[in-house]
Amino acid sequence: MRTILISCITGILLACCASVSAQLLPDNKNLNAQSVARWMQTNRDIAPIVQVVSSMNTSDAELKAFEALPAAEQDQRIDALLKTNNLLESANQVVQKHGWKSVGEYMRLSTKLGNAIAAYFLFADLGKVTQEQEQQLKEKADPAVLAVSKSDIEFIKKNEKALQQYIQAYGAGR
């Protein structure tokens, strides 16, 4: 009886700790100063892992199909690929070190940030062209870029200098 009671209490404590731990993880779904700073800090460490993951979808159709999957299924597929390439353990160390739930979560924020940057520049250009040119630009633009929220575009506008400095420093190897 005592062993069962101890096992139950241990199980409850573990469940509570896991729940609290998950709740304490930072917001990595939205563009904000903390998530983008975390993204910047993670880039160098995760680059070799992202390179492998990026190779798993070889066509635009495959990529769109993958991106349409629920986040949990994306993460499962990424983990399976990383396991096959003996990178799962090192990937988990990197994401834990930087406060991500998964490699997929990091990549989803990367995509969101990239789309927001593209939308920021696209919409800035639209104010400088004729209506006909504007229509042509919108027709050629990626629907994901056109769907970026105004709040994300505004975030990019407010943080353009910092993002620009980071991109330049990253490109220079600093």
Buried (B, 14 or more C-beta within 10 A) or exposed (E): EEEEEEEEEEEEEEEEEEEEEEEEEBEBEBBBEEBBBBBBEBBEBBEEBBEBBEEBBEEEEEEEEBEEEEEEEBBBBBBEBBEEBEBBEBBBEBBEEBBBBBBBBBBBBBEBBEBBBBBBBBBEEBEEEEEEEBEEBBEEBEEBBBEBEEEBBEBBEEBBEEBEEBEEEEEEEE
